[in-house]
Amino acid sequence: MNPLLRVHDLVVGFPHLTAVQGVSFHIDPGETLALVGESGCGKSLTAFALMRLLPRGARILRGQVVFDGTDLVTARPQELRAIRGKRVALILQEPMTSLNPVLTIGAQIAEAIRRHEAVSRAAARQRVVELLDLVGIQDAAKRFGDYPHNFSGGMRQRVMIAMAVACNPQLLIADEPTTALDVTIQAQVLELLDRLRRQLSMAVLLITHDLGVVSQWADRVAVMYAGRIVEQAAVGPFFAEPRHPYARGLLGASVGYGEGAHYSDTRLVEIPGTVASAAGEAGCPFAPRCPEVIAACRAAVPPLVRIGAGRAVACIREVAHVPALG
């Protein structure tokens, strides 16, 4: 099976700062890949780079983002417009700031449909009602004319999901889609996303810092630190035996994964210090916080290398004598 999305050696920079450094991963059709890490590690910037929607001052310096055979890094603007929203869709963290407050939710979803499909206003309206019903909004026909402020946070996120899947995308990028929601609504939204993934045969890039979400909803996980991927694995092996010290630290600091055991009831163990700058000192960027650091860690940045089927890690203790991924 050929990957639906293949990211190779992606480098994204601002003036005087390289924020994403040589990121590589792939997503197969229909699977969910979780991109995890602390705030500030480059997850969201990576997601925006995939769609060439970078903030002011940022630009892609190197790399490939190949979606279904098309390199989005070199694609012409008209090619990108045809792909964004139709074949690749994005859900942002905060739906209240993502929706236009002066347009009805029905008008906003209909606009997304008519931008990519030659349908009448009546047909678009009917499609919007079907989408609102699909994502669990009751009295969908009556809610068509409501404004974003008429909806709760969970309902607004459902509206964002309806807009994202309006044109049956092949890939959905969900950037912290449950951050502002309470635990019960989080579960409902994630169940909805997974149901739609199966119904529409979508692939999902799920960006999150919540390892509980990853364990339940993802197929594979890529751990990001200081602008780099430091570990990739299938979800089962990752939670059974994380190989990078940072990944072990994330598990130890997460509710349900205390010191020493999977789903442990023991105390949480914080990772000391703060996320290193992507343009930090020479050597492994996690070295200043790592409890297993050795002298070699400070000499050079360890490459991401394959250590088994579907598994890769960037740690000097793991990668000695193993060739780097090309």
ABEGO torsion letter per residue (X at the ends): XBBABBBBGBBBBBBGBBABBGBBBBBBBGBBBBBBEBBGAGAAAAAAAAAGBBBBGBBBABEBBBBGGBBAAABBAAAAAAABGAABBBBBABAAAABBAABBAAAAAAAAAAAABBBBAAAAAAAAAAAAAAAGBBGAAAAAABBAAABBAAAAAAAAAAAAAAAGBABBBBBGAAAABBAAAAAAAAAAAAAAAAAAGBBBBBBBABAAAAAAABABBBBBBGGBBABBBBAAAAAABBABAAAAAAAAABBGBBBGBBGBABBBBBBBEBBBBAABBBEBAAAAABAABBAAAAABBBBBBBAEBGBBBBBAAAABGBBBBX
